[in-house]
Amino acid sequence: MNPIVEEIRQAYAAVGITLDQPAAYGTYYRLLCAGCGRMIGNVGDRLLPGMAAELVERQRDLYAAGLLGCACGHQKARGASAPKASRS
Ligand SMILES: [Zn+2]
């Protein structure tokens, strides 16, 4: 397993999103709502180390505000309650 995939998985798990099995057509993974299982997007695994966490961290406010993520509000709930990563 590509280690970057595990990094992506953990980054998205922090905001209540599950990384699904790779799509049949290649290096894209489906993003599933951890609350209800609905598909809410795709992510490619061609990221550099650290990029996945940064990507999700940048979107965290949008998830917390309910502007991104699933209509069921799972990411909103997770985003609002999860502590922000400290940045140096
Ligand atoms: Zn949902």
PDB file of the backbone (N, CA, C, O) and the ligand in Angstrom, with CONECT records:
HET     ZN  A 101       1
ATOM      1  N   MET A   1       0.845  -1.205   0.000  1.00  0.00           N
ATOM      2  CA  MET A   1       0.000   0.000   0.000  1.00  0.00           C
ATOM      3  C   MET A   1       0.872   1.242   0.000  1.00  0.00           C
ATOM      4  O   MET A   1       1.848   1.332   0.745  1.00  0.00           O
ATOM      5  N   ASN A   2       0.521   2.173  -0.820  1.00  0.00           N
ATOM      6  CA  ASN A   2       1.212   3.448  -0.903  1.00  0.00           C
ATOM      7  C   ASN A   2       1.078   4.207   0.427  1.00  0.00           C
ATOM      8  O   ASN A   2      -0.037   4.470   0.879  1.00  0.00           O
ATOM      9  N   PRO A   3       2.194   4.555   1.043  1.00  0.00           N
ATOM     10  CA  PRO A   3       2.109   5.240   2.354  1.00  0.00           C
ATOM     11  C   PRO A   3       1.362   6.560   2.291  1.00  0.00           C
ATOM     12  O   PRO A   3       0.791   7.003   3.287  1.00  0.00           O
ATOM     13  N   ILE A   4       1.365   7.190   1.124  1.00  0.00           N
ATOM     14  CA  ILE A   4       0.662   8.469   1.002  1.00  0.00           C
ATOM     15  C   ILE A   4      -0.846   8.251   1.162  1.00  0.00           C
ATOM     16  O   ILE A   4      -1.562   9.140   1.622  1.00  0.00           O
ATOM     17  N   VAL A   5      -1.314   7.076   0.785  1.00  0.00           N
ATOM     18  CA  VAL A   5      -2.742   6.781   0.904  1.00  0.00           C
ATOM     19  C   VAL A   5      -3.145   6.724   2.372  1.00  0.00           C
ATOM     20  O   VAL A   5      -4.222   7.188   2.747  1.00  0.00           O
ATOM     21  N   GLU A   6      -2.279   6.157   3.193  1.00  0.00           N
ATOM     22  CA  GLU A   6      -2.557   6.100   4.625  1.00  0.00           C
ATOM     23  C   GLU A   6      -2.571   7.514   5.206  1.00  0.00           C
ATOM     24  O   GLU A   6      -3.371   7.824   6.089  1.00  0.00           O
ATOM     25  N   GLU A   7      -1.691   8.354   4.707  1.00  0.00           N
ATOM     26  CA  GLU A   7      -1.654   9.739   5.169  1.00  0.00           C
ATOM     27  C   GLU A   7      -2.945  10.473   4.782  1.00  0.00           C
ATOM     28  O   GLU A   7      -3.513  11.220   5.580  1.00  0.00           O
ATOM     29  N   ILE A   8      -3.392  10.246   3.551  1.00  0.00           N
ATOM     30  CA  ILE A   8      -4.644  10.850   3.095  1.00  0.00           C
ATOM     31  C   ILE A   8      -5.805  10.342   3.946  1.00  0.00           C
ATOM     32  O   ILE A   8      -6.682  11.109   4.344  1.00  0.00           O
ATOM     33  N   ARG A   9      -5.796   9.044   4.217  1.00  0.00           N
ATOM     34  CA  ARG A   9      -6.870   8.430   4.995  1.00  0.00           C
ATOM     35  C   ARG A   9      -6.974   9.077   6.375  1.00  0.00           C
ATOM     36  O   ARG A   9      -8.064   9.403   6.846  1.00  0.00           O
ATOM     37  N   GLN A  10      -5.825   9.253   7.005  1.00  0.00           N
ATOM     38  CA  GLN A  10      -5.820   9.828   8.352  1.00  0.00           C
ATOM     39  C   GLN A  10      -6.226  11.305   8.335  1.00  0.00           C
ATOM     40  O   GLN A  10      -6.918  11.781   9.235  1.00  0.00           O
ATOM     41  N   ALA A  11      -5.785  12.016   7.303  1.00  0.00           N
ATOM     42  CA  ALA A  11      -6.117  13.439   7.208  1.00  0.00           C
ATOM     43  C   ALA A  11      -7.628  13.633   7.086  1.00  0.00           C
ATOM     44  O   ALA A  11      -8.205  14.499   7.744  1.00  0.00           O
ATOM     45  N   TYR A  12      -8.260  12.825   6.242  1.00  0.00           N
ATOM     46  CA  TYR A  12      -9.698  12.963   6.040  1.00  0.00           C
ATOM     47  C   TYR A  12     -10.498  12.412   7.223  1.00  0.00           C
ATOM     48  O   TYR A  12     -11.592  12.890   7.520  1.00  0.00           O
ATOM     49  N   ALA A  13      -9.939  11.402   7.893  1.00  0.00           N
ATOM     50  CA  ALA A  13     -10.625  10.843   9.060  1.00  0.00           C
ATOM     51  C   ALA A  13     -10.825  11.913  10.133  1.00  0.00           C
ATOM     52  O   ALA A  13     -11.800  11.877  10.882  1.00  0.00           O
ATOM     53  N   ALA A  14      -9.891  12.864  10.198  1.00  0.00           N
ATOM     54  CA  ALA A  14      -9.959  13.922  11.208  1.00  0.00           C
ATOM     55  C   ALA A  14     -11.164  14.833  11.015  1.00  0.00           C
ATOM     56  O   ALA A  14     -11.604  15.488  11.960  1.00  0.00           O
ATOM     57  N   VAL A  15     -11.702  14.882   9.799  1.00  0.00           N
ATOM     58  CA  VAL A  15     -12.873  15.727   9.562  1.00  0.00           C
ATOM     59  C   VAL A  15     -14.121  14.890   9.273  1.00  0.00           C
ATOM     60  O   VAL A  15     -15.121  15.407   8.775  1.00  0.00           O
ATOM     61  N   GLY A  16     -14.054  13.592   9.591  1.00  0.00           N
ATOM     62  CA  GLY A  16     -15.250  12.769   9.468  1.00  0.00           C
ATOM     63  C   GLY A  16     -15.506  12.225   8.075  1.00  0.00           C
ATOM     64  O   GLY A  16     -16.652  12.006   7.682  1.00  0.00           O
ATOM     65  N   ILE A  17     -14.426  12.009   7.330  1.00  0.00           N
ATOM     66  CA  ILE A  17     -14.560  11.463   5.977  1.00  0.00           C
ATOM     67  C   ILE A  17     -13.752  10.182   5.866  1.00  0.00           C
ATOM     68  O   ILE A  17     -12.607  10.111   6.314  1.00  0.00           O
ATOM     69  N   THR A  18     -14.364   9.171   5.263  1.00  0.00           N
ATOM     70  CA  THR A  18     -13.710   7.879   5.089  1.00  0.00           C
ATOM     71  C   THR A  18     -13.172   7.750   3.672  1.00  0.00           C
ATOM     72  O   THR A  18     -13.852   8.096   2.705  1.00  0.00           O
ATOM     73  N   LEU A  19     -11.951   7.250   3.557  1.00  0.00           N
ATOM     74  CA  LEU A  19     -11.377   6.975   2.244  1.00  0.00           C
ATOM     75  C   LEU A  19     -11.804   5.570   1.824  1.00  0.00           C
ATOM     76  O   LEU A  19     -11.554   4.594   2.532  1.00  0.00           O
ATOM     77  N   ASP A  20     -12.449   5.484   0.667  1.00  0.00           N
ATOM     78  CA  ASP A  20     -12.932   4.192   0.180  1.00  0.00           C
ATOM     79  C   ASP A  20     -11.828   3.477  -0.598  1.00  0.00           C
ATOM     80  O   ASP A  20     -10.717   3.987  -0.742  1.00  0.00           O
ATOM     81  N   GLN A  21     -12.153   2.303  -1.086  1.00  0.00           N
ATOM     82  CA  GLN A  21     -11.226   1.576  -1.939  1.00  0.00           C
ATOM     83  C   GLN A  21     -10.952   2.399  -3.197  1.00  0.00           C
ATOM     84  O   GLN A  21     -11.775   3.223  -3.597  1.00  0.00           O
ATOM     85  N   PRO A  22      -9.783   2.170  -3.822  1.00  0.00           N
ATOM     86  CA  PRO A  22      -9.490   2.929  -5.041  1.00  0.00           C
ATOM     87  C   PRO A  22     -10.525   2.663  -6.121  1.00  0.00           C
ATOM     88  O   PRO A  22     -11.014   1.542  -6.261  1.00  0.00           O
ATOM     89  N   ALA A  23     -10.855   3.695  -6.880  1.00  0.00           N
ATOM     90  CA  ALA A  23     -11.759   3.532  -8.006  1.00  0.00           C
ATOM     91  C   ALA A  23     -11.077   2.670  -9.054  1.00  0.00           C
ATOM     92  O   ALA A  23      -9.850   2.631  -9.152  1.00  0.00           O
ATOM     93  N   ALA A  24     -11.892   1.987  -9.827  1.00  0.00           N
ATOM     94  CA  ALA A  24     -11.364   1.004 -10.769  1.00  0.00           C
ATOM     95  C   ALA A  24     -10.446   1.633 -11.813  1.00  0.00           C
ATOM     96  O   ALA A  24      -9.563   0.971 -12.357  1.00  0.00           O
ATOM     97  N   TYR A  25     -10.658   2.885 -12.077  1.00  0.00           N
ATOM     98  CA  TYR A  25      -9.902   3.508 -13.163  1.00  0.00           C
ATOM     99  C   TYR A  25      -8.534   4.007 -12.770  1.00  0.00           C
ATOM    100  O   TYR A  25      -7.850   4.611 -13.597  1.00  0.00           O
ATOM    101  N   GLY A  26      -8.111   3.785 -11.561  1.00  0.00           N
ATOM    102  CA  GLY A  26      -6.738   4.191 -11.273  1.00  0.00           C
ATOM    103  C   GLY A  26      -6.468   4.679  -9.884  1.00  0.00           C
ATOM    104  O   GLY A  26      -6.826   4.024  -8.904  1.00  0.00           O
ATOM    105  N   THR A  27      -5.837   5.827  -9.789  1.00  0.00           N
ATOM    106  CA  THR A  27      -5.267   6.254  -8.525  1.00  0.00           C
ATOM    107  C   THR A  27      -6.158   7.242  -7.799  1.00  0.00           C
ATOM    108  O   THR A  27      -5.672   8.079  -7.038  1.00  0.00           O
ATOM    109  N   TYR A  28      -7.456   7.151  -8.028  1.00  0.00           N
ATOM    110  CA  TYR A  28      -8.386   8.011  -7.306  1.00  0.00           C
ATOM    111  C   TYR A  28      -9.159   7.205  -6.278  1.00  0.00           C
ATOM    112  O   TYR A  28      -9.544   6.058  -6.510  1.00  0.00           O
ATOM    113  N   TYR A  29      -9.369   7.830  -5.159  1.00  0.00           N
ATOM    114  CA  TYR A  29     -10.089   7.178  -4.066  1.00  0.00           C
ATOM    115  C   TYR A  29     -11.362   7.961  -3.799  1.00  0.00           C
ATOM    116  O   TYR A  29     -11.378   9.192  -3.818  1.00  0.00           O
ATOM    117  N   ARG A  30     -12.424   7.214  -3.551  1.00  0.00           N
ATOM    118  CA  ARG A  30     -13.677   7.897  -3.241  1.00  0.00           C
ATOM    119  C   ARG A  30     -13.664   8.359  -1.792  1.00  0.00           C
ATOM    120  O   ARG A  30     -13.156   7.673  -0.905  1.00  0.00           O
ATOM    121  N   LEU A  31     -14.230   9.526  -1.576  1.00  0.00           N
ATOM    122  CA  LEU A  31     -14.374  10.050  -0.218  1.00  0.00           C
ATOM    123  C   LEU A  31     -15.810   9.803   0.222  1.00  0.00           C
ATOM    124  O   LEU A  31     -16.755  10.244  -0.432  1.00  0.00           O
ATOM    125  N   LEU A  32     -15.963   9.099   1.327  1.00  0.00           N
ATOM    126  CA  LEU A  32     -17.294   8.780   1.824  1.00  0.00           C
ATOM    127  C   LEU A  32     -17.537   9.478   3.152  1.00  0.00           C
ATOM    128  O   LEU A  32     -16.633   9.598   3.979  1.00  0.00           O
ATOM    129  N   CYS A  33     -18.758   9.933   3.346  1.00  0.00           N
ATOM    130  CA  CYS A  33     -19.146  10.498   4.626  1.00  0.00           C
ATOM    131  C   CYS A  33     -19.057   9.411   5.693  1.00  0.00           C
ATOM    132  O   CYS A  33     -19.623   8.330   5.530  1.00  0.00           O
ATOM    133  N   ALA A  34     -18.353   9.694   6.775  1.00  0.00           N
ATOM    134  CA  ALA A  34     -18.220   8.706   7.842  1.00  0.00           C
ATOM    135  C   ALA A  34     -19.518   8.583   8.643  1.00  0.00           C
ATOM    136  O   ALA A  34     -19.687   7.637   9.413  1.00  0.00           O
ATOM    137  N   GLY A  35     -20.420   9.523   8.463  1.00  0.00           N
ATOM    138  CA  GLY A  35     -21.676   9.481   9.186  1.00  0.00           C
ATOM    139  C   GLY A  35     -22.731   8.640   8.495  1.00  0.00           C
ATOM    140  O   GLY A  35     -23.408   7.839   9.140  1.00  0.00           O
ATOM    141  N   CYS A  36     -22.879   8.814   7.179  1.00  0.00           N
ATOM    142  CA  CYS A  36     -23.965   8.133   6.487  1.00  0.00           C
ATOM    143  C   CYS A  36     -23.500   7.329   5.270  1.00  0.00           C
ATOM    144  O   CYS A  36     -24.299   6.621   4.657  1.00  0.00           O
ATOM    145  N   GLY A  37     -22.221   7.432   4.917  1.00  0.00           N
ATOM    146  CA  GLY A  37     -21.694   6.607   3.838  1.00  0.00           C
ATOM    147  C   GLY A  37     -21.888   7.159   2.439  1.00  0.00           C
ATOM    148  O   GLY A  37     -21.514   6.513   1.460  1.00  0.00           O
ATOM    149  N   ARG A  38     -22.470   8.349   2.332  1.00  0.00           N
ATOM    150  CA  ARG A  38     -22.680   8.944   1.026  1.00  0.00           C
ATOM    151  C   ARG A  38     -21.342   9.368   0.418  1.00  0.00           C
ATOM    152  O   ARG A  38     -20.448   9.831   1.126  1.00  0.00           O
ATOM    153  N   MET A  39     -21.217   9.204  -0.897  1.00  0.00           N
ATOM    154  CA  MET A  39     -19.998   9.630  -1.572  1.00  0.00           C
ATOM    155  C   MET A  39     -20.014  11.141  -1.720  1.00  0.00           C
ATOM    156  O   MET A  39     -20.985  11.719  -2.208  1.00  0.00           O
ATOM    157  N   ILE A  40     -18.924  11.778  -1.291  1.00  0.00           N
ATOM    158  CA  ILE A  40     -18.899  13.238  -1.351  1.00  0.00           C
ATOM    159  C   ILE A  40     -17.737  13.766  -2.163  1.00  0.00           C
ATOM    160  O   ILE A  40     -17.517  14.976  -2.210  1.00  0.00           O
ATOM    161  N   GLY A  41     -16.988  12.884  -2.805  1.00  0.00           N
ATOM    162  CA  GLY A  41     -15.919  13.385  -3.662  1.00  0.00           C
ATOM    163  C   GLY A  41     -14.870  12.342  -3.964  1.00  0.00           C
ATOM    164  O   GLY A  41     -15.009  11.167  -3.624  1.00  0.00           O
ATOM    165  N   ASN A  42     -13.831  12.797  -4.603  1.00  0.00           N
ATOM    166  CA  ASN A  42     -12.704  11.947  -4.943  1.00  0.00           C
ATOM    167  C   ASN A  42     -11.421  12.637  -4.520  1.00  0.00           C
ATOM    168  O   ASN A  42     -11.359  13.861  -4.405  1.00  0.00           O
ATOM    169  N   VAL A  43     -10.404  11.831  -4.292  1.00  0.00           N
ATOM    170  CA  VAL A  43      -9.081  12.409  -4.071  1.00  0.00           C
ATOM    171  C   VAL A  43      -8.058  11.532  -4.776  1.00  0.00           C
ATOM    172  O   VAL A  43      -8.156  10.306  -4.748  1.00  0.00           O
ATOM    173  N   GLY A  44      -7.092  12.157  -5.399  1.00  0.00           N
ATOM    174  CA  GLY A  44      -6.026  11.413  -6.047  1.00  0.00           C
ATOM    175  C   GLY A  44      -4.909  11.121  -5.059  1.00  0.00           C
ATOM    176  O   GLY A  44      -4.745  11.841  -4.074  1.00  0.00           O
ATOM    177  N   ASP A  45      -4.140  10.068  -5.316  1.00  0.00           N
ATOM    178  CA  ASP A  45      -3.056   9.750  -4.382  1.00  0.00           C
ATOM    179  C   ASP A  45      -1.717  10.332  -4.830  1.00  0.00           C
ATOM    180  O   ASP A  45      -0.672  10.027  -4.254  1.00  0.00           O
ATOM    181  N   ARG A  46      -1.758  11.156  -5.843  1.00  0.00           N
ATOM    182  CA  ARG A  46      -0.489  11.745  -6.304  1.00  0.00           C
ATOM    183  C   ARG A  46      -0.207  13.028  -5.561  1.00  0.00           C
ATOM    184  O   ARG A  46      -0.127  14.109  -6.145  1.00  0.00           O
ATOM    185  N   LEU A  47      -0.059  12.884  -4.273  1.00  0.00           N
ATOM    186  CA  LEU A  47       0.271  14.013  -3.414  1.00  0.00           C
ATOM    187  C   LEU A  47       1.643  13.766  -2.818  1.00  0.00           C
ATOM    188  O   LEU A  47       2.115  12.631  -2.746  1.00  0.00           O
ATOM    189  N   LEU A  48       2.265  14.839  -2.397  1.00  0.00           N
ATOM    190  CA  LEU A  48       3.545  14.711  -1.720  1.00  0.00           C
ATOM    191  C   LEU A  48       3.280  14.559  -0.226  1.00  0.00           C
ATOM    192  O   LEU A  48       2.226  14.963   0.265  1.00  0.00           O
ATOM    193  N   PRO A  49       4.244  13.973   0.500  1.00  0.00           N
ATOM    194  CA  PRO A  49       4.063  13.848   1.955  1.00  0.00           C
ATOM    195  C   PRO A  49       3.742  15.202   2.585  1.00  0.00           C
ATOM    196  O   PRO A  49       4.395  16.204   2.293  1.00  0.00           O
ATOM    197  N   GLY A  50       2.738  15.219   3.444  1.00  0.00           N
ATOM    198  CA  GLY A  50       2.356  16.455   4.119  1.00  0.00           C
ATOM    199  C   GLY A  50       1.264  17.230   3.399  1.00  0.00           C
ATOM    200  O   GLY A  50       0.597  18.070   4.004  1.00  0.00           O
ATOM    201  N   MET A  51       1.076  16.959   2.124  1.00  0.00           N
ATOM    202  CA  MET A  51       0.089  17.717   1.365  1.00  0.00           C
ATOM    203  C   MET A  51      -1.344  17.391   1.756  1.00  0.00           C
ATOM    204  O   MET A  51      -2.201  18.273   1.800  1.00  0.00           O
ATOM    205  N   ALA A  52      -1.596  16.125   2.038  1.00  0.00           N
ATOM    206  CA  ALA A  52      -2.967  15.721   2.375  1.00  0.00           C
ATOM    207  C   ALA A  52      -3.436  16.430   3.638  1.00  0.00           C
ATOM    208  O   ALA A  52      -4.543  16.968   3.690  1.00  0.00           O
ATOM    209  N   ALA A  53      -2.581  16.424   4.653  1.00  0.00           N
ATOM    210  CA  ALA A  53      -2.940  17.061   5.922  1.00  0.00           C
ATOM    211  C   ALA A  53      -3.156  18.559   5.721  1.00  0.00           C
ATOM    212  O   ALA A  53      -4.073  19.143   6.298  1.00  0.00           O
ATOM    213  N   GLU A  54      -2.306  19.175   4.901  1.00  0.00           N
ATOM    214  CA  GLU A  54      -2.423  20.604   4.665  1.00  0.00           C
ATOM    215  C   GLU A  54      -3.704  20.930   3.898  1.00  0.00           C
ATOM    216  O   GLU A  54      -4.389  21.914   4.177  1.00  0.00           O
ATOM    217  N   LEU A  55      -4.001  20.074   2.929  1.00  0.00           N
ATOM    218  CA  LEU A  55      -5.205  20.237   2.113  1.00  0.00           C
ATOM    219  C   LEU A  55      -6.457  20.202   2.995  1.00  0.00           C
ATOM    220  O   LEU A  55      -7.328  21.067   2.901  1.00  0.00           O
ATOM    221  N   VAL A  56      -6.522  19.196   3.840  1.00  0.00           N
ATOM    222  CA  VAL A  56      -7.686  19.040   4.705  1.00  0.00           C
ATOM    223  C   VAL A  56      -7.737  20.162   5.737  1.00  0.00           C
ATOM    224  O   VAL A  56      -8.813  20.666   6.059  1.00  0.00           O
ATOM    225  N   GLU A  57      -6.594  20.546   6.245  1.00  0.00           N
ATOM    226  CA  GLU A  57      -6.546  21.618   7.244  1.00  0.00           C
ATOM    227  C   GLU A  57      -7.069  22.926   6.652  1.00  0.00           C
ATOM    228  O   GLU A  57      -7.762  23.692   7.322  1.00  0.00           O
ATOM    229  N   ARG A  58      -6.730  23.167   5.401  1.00  0.00           N
ATOM    230  CA  ARG A  58      -7.200  24.377   4.721  1.00  0.00           C
ATOM    231  C   ARG A  58      -8.706  24.357   4.524  1.00  0.00           C
ATOM    232  O   ARG A  58      -9.357  25.401   4.521  1.00  0.00           O
ATOM    233  N   GLN A  59      -9.251  23.165   4.360  1.00  0.00           N
ATOM    234  CA  GLN A  59     -10.689  23.046   4.109  1.00  0.00           C
ATOM    235  C   GLN A  59     -11.492  22.899   5.400  1.00  0.00           C
ATOM    236  O   GLN A  59     -12.723  22.900   5.375  1.00  0.00           O
ATOM    237  N   ARG A  60     -10.801  22.773   6.508  1.00  0.00           N
ATOM    238  CA  ARG A  60     -11.481  22.462   7.771  1.00  0.00           C
ATOM    239  C   ARG A  60     -12.554  23.491   8.113  1.00  0.00           C
ATOM    240  O   ARG A  60     -13.651  23.138   8.547  1.00  0.00           O
ATOM    241  N   ASP A  61     -12.229  24.759   7.916  1.00  0.00           N
ATOM    242  CA  ASP A  61     -13.203  25.809   8.225  1.00  0.00           C
ATOM    243  C   ASP A  61     -14.457  25.677   7.361  1.00  0.00           C
ATOM    244  O   ASP A  61     -15.574  25.929   7.813  1.00  0.00           O
ATOM    245  N   LEU A  62     -14.243  25.275   6.113  1.00  0.00           N
ATOM    246  CA  LEU A  62     -15.386  25.106   5.202  1.00  0.00           C
ATOM    247  C   LEU A  62     -16.240  23.922   5.636  1.00  0.00           C
ATOM    248  O   LEU A  62     -17.468  23.974   5.561  1.00  0.00           O
ATOM    249  N   TYR A  63     -15.587  22.853   6.091  1.00  0.00           N
ATOM    250  CA  TYR A  63     -16.333  21.706   6.610  1.00  0.00           C
ATOM    251  C   TYR A  63     -17.097  22.111   7.867  1.00  0.00           C
ATOM    252  O   TYR A  63     -18.268  21.771   8.039  1.00  0.00           O
ATOM    253  N   ALA A  64     -16.413  22.841   8.738  1.00  0.00           N
ATOM    254  CA  ALA A  64     -17.030  23.257  10.004  1.00  0.00           C
ATOM    255  C   ALA A  64     -18.218  24.183   9.763  1.00  0.00           C
ATOM    256  O   ALA A  64     -19.180  24.188  10.532  1.00  0.00           O
ATOM    257  N   ALA A  65     -18.139  24.967   8.685  1.00  0.00           N
ATOM    258  CA  ALA A  65     -19.228  25.897   8.372  1.00  0.00           C
ATOM    259  C   ALA A  65     -20.338  25.226   7.574  1.00  0.00           C
ATOM    260  O   ALA A  65     -21.374  25.835   7.307  1.00  0.00           O
ATOM    261  N   GLY A  66     -20.118  23.963   7.192  1.00  0.00           N
ATOM    262  CA  GLY A  66     -21.136  23.257   6.431  1.00  0.00           C
ATOM    263  C   GLY A  66     -21.111  23.595   4.946  1.00  0.00           C
ATOM    264  O   GLY A  66     -22.043  23.260   4.215  1.00  0.00           O
ATOM    265  N   LEU A  67     -20.047  24.258   4.497  1.00  0.00           N
ATOM    266  CA  LEU A  67     -19.948  24.635   3.086  1.00  0.00           C
ATOM    267  C   LEU A  67     -19.357  23.514   2.234  1.00  0.00           C
ATOM    268  O   LEU A  67     -19.539  23.480   1.017  1.00  0.00           O
ATOM    269  N   LEU A  68     -18.655  22.607   2.886  1.00  0.00           N
ATOM    270  CA  LEU A  68     -18.128  21.432   2.212  1.00  0.00           C
ATOM    271  C   LEU A  68     -18.611  20.210   2.988  1.00  0.00           C
ATOM    272  O   LEU A  68     -18.960  20.288   4.166  1.00  0.00           O
ATOM    273  N   GLY A  69     -18.618  19.082   2.284  1.00  0.00           N
ATOM    274  CA  GLY A  69     -18.965  17.850   2.980  1.00  0.00           C
ATOM    275  C   GLY A  69     -20.378  17.414   2.698  1.00  0.00           C
ATOM    276  O   GLY A  69     -21.036  17.914   1.786  1.00  0.00           O
ATOM    277  N   CYS A  70     -20.830  16.474   3.495  1.00  0.00           N
ATOM    278  CA  CYS A  70     -22.111  15.822   3.265  1.00  0.00           C
ATOM    279  C   CYS A  70     -23.273  16.642   3.809  1.00  0.00           C
ATOM    280  O   CYS A  70     -23.141  17.364   4.797  1.00  0.00           O
ATOM    281  N   ALA A  71     -24.413  16.513   3.141  1.00  0.00           N
ATOM    282  CA  ALA A  71     -25.610  17.234   3.554  1.00  0.00           C
ATOM    283  C   ALA A  71     -26.115  16.794   4.926  1.00  0.00           C
ATOM    284  O   ALA A  71     -26.894  17.512   5.555  1.00  0.00           O
ATOM    285  N   CYS A  72     -25.684  15.629   5.396  1.00  0.00           N
ATOM    286  CA  CYS A  72     -26.159  15.144   6.697  1.00  0.00           C
ATOM    287  C   CYS A  72     -25.519  15.908   7.858  1.00  0.00           C
ATOM    288  O   CYS A  72     -25.969  15.808   8.999  1.00  0.00           O
ATOM    289  N   GLY A  73     -24.462  16.674   7.555  1.00  0.00           N
ATOM    290  CA  GLY A  73     -23.866  17.516   8.588  1.00  0.00           C
ATOM    291  C   GLY A  73     -22.804  16.848   9.436  1.00  0.00           C
ATOM    292  O   GLY A  73     -22.357  17.409  10.436  1.00  0.00           O
ATOM    293  N   HIS A  74     -22.400  15.660   9.043  1.00  0.00           N
ATOM    294  CA  HIS A  74     -21.413  14.938   9.850  1.00  0.00           C
ATOM    295  C   HIS A  74     -20.080  15.678   9.906  1.00  0.00           C
ATOM    296  O   HIS A  74     -19.475  15.785  10.973  1.00  0.00           O
ATOM    297  N   GLN A  75     -19.622  16.186   8.774  1.00  0.00           N
ATOM    298  CA  GLN A  75     -18.337  16.890   8.758  1.00  0.00           C
ATOM    299  C   GLN A  75     -18.438  18.207   9.528  1.00  0.00           C
ATOM    300  O   GLN A  75     -17.487  18.641  10.178  1.00  0.00           O
ATOM    301  N   LYS A  76     -19.607  18.824   9.437  1.00  0.00           N
ATOM    302  CA  LYS A  76     -19.824  20.064  10.176  1.00  0.00           C
ATOM    303  C   LYS A  76     -19.663  19.816  11.676  1.00  0.00           C
ATOM    304  O   LYS A  76     -19.014  20.583  12.387  1.00  0.00           O
ATOM    305  N   ALA A  77     -20.269  18.735  12.128  1.00  0.00           N
ATOM    306  CA  ALA A  77     -20.176  18.388  13.545  1.00  0.00           C
ATOM    307  C   ALA A  77     -18.738  18.054  13.930  1.00  0.00           C
ATOM    308  O   ALA A  77     -18.239  18.498  14.964  1.00  0.00           O
ATOM    309  N   ARG A  78     -18.092  17.278  13.097  1.00  0.00           N
ATOM    310  CA  ARG A  78     -16.707  16.903  13.382  1.00  0.00           C
ATOM    311  C   ARG A  78     -15.792  18.104  13.319  1.00  0.00           C
ATOM    312  O   ARG A  78     -14.922  18.276  14.173  1.00  0.00           O
ATOM    313  N   GLY A  79     -15.983  18.935  12.312  1.00  0.00           N
ATOM    314  CA  GLY A  79     -15.104  20.084  12.119  1.00  0.00           C
ATOM    315  C   GLY A  79     -15.222  21.080  13.241  1.00  0.00           C
ATOM    316  O   GLY A  79     -14.241  21.715  13.629  1.00  0.00           O
ATOM    317  N   ALA A  80     -16.429  21.219  13.764  1.00  0.00           N
ATOM    318  CA  ALA A  80     -16.651  22.188  14.817  1.00  0.00           C
ATOM    319  C   ALA A  80     -16.063  21.729  16.138  1.00  0.00           C
ATOM    320  O   ALA A  80     -15.634  22.549  16.949  1.00  0.00           O
ATOM    321  N   SER A  81     -16.039  20.415  16.359  1.00  0.00           N
ATOM    322  CA  SER A  81     -15.611  19.912  17.653  1.00  0.00           C
ATOM    323  C   SER A  81     -14.123  19.563  17.707  1.00  0.00           C
ATOM    324  O   SER A  81     -13.510  19.569  18.775  1.00  0.00           O
ATOM    325  N   ALA A  82     -13.550  19.256  16.530  1.00  0.00           N
ATOM    326  CA  ALA A  82     -12.148  18.854  16.518  1.00  0.00           C
ATOM    327  C   ALA A  82     -11.239  20.035  16.782  1.00  0.00           C
ATOM    328  O   ALA A  82     -11.452  21.122  16.245  1.00  0.00           O
ATOM    329  N   PRO A  83     -10.238  19.830  17.597  1.00  0.00           N
ATOM    330  CA  PRO A  83      -9.283  20.928  17.837  1.00  0.00           C
ATOM    331  C   PRO A  83      -8.470  21.216  16.583  1.00  0.00           C
ATOM    332  O   PRO A  83      -8.120  20.305  15.832  1.00  0.00           O
ATOM    333  N   LYS A  84      -8.181  22.466  16.370  1.00  0.00           N
ATOM    334  CA  LYS A  84      -7.360  22.824  15.221  1.00  0.00           C
ATOM    335  C   LYS A  84      -5.918  22.420  15.474  1.00  0.00           C
ATOM    336  O   LYS A  84      -5.416  22.523  16.593  1.00  0.00           O
ATOM    337  N   ALA A  85      -5.276  21.970  14.443  1.00  0.00           N
ATOM    338  CA  ALA A  85      -3.854  21.654  14.571  1.00  0.00           C
ATOM    339  C   ALA A  85      -3.086  22.957  14.775  1.00  0.00           C
ATOM    340  O   ALA A  85      -3.342  23.958  14.105  1.00  0.00           O
ATOM    341  N   SER A  86      -2.163  22.924  15.689  1.00  0.00           N
ATOM    342  CA  SER A  86      -1.370  24.126  15.908  1.00  0.00           C
ATOM    343  C   SER A  86      -0.394  24.319  14.761  1.00  0.00           C
ATOM    344  O   SER A  86       0.225  23.369  14.281  1.00  0.00           O
ATOM    345  N   ARG A  87      -0.274  25.533  14.344  1.00  0.00           N
ATOM    346  CA  ARG A  87       0.621  25.820  13.232  1.00  0.00           C
ATOM    347  C   ARG A  87       1.778  26.666  13.731  1.00  0.00           C
ATOM    348  O   ARG A  87       1.604  27.558  14.561  1.00  0.00           O
ATOM    349  N   SER A  88       2.928  26.379  13.225  1.00  0.00           N
ATOM    350  CA  SER A  88       4.097  27.137  13.678  1.00  0.00           C
ATOM    351  C   SER A  88       4.558  28.096  12.595  1.00  0.00           C
ATOM    352  O   SER A  88       5.532  28.824  12.789  1.00  0.00           O
TER     353      SER A  88
HETATM  354 ZN    ZN A 101     -23.376  12.109   5.538  1.00  0.00          ZN2+
END
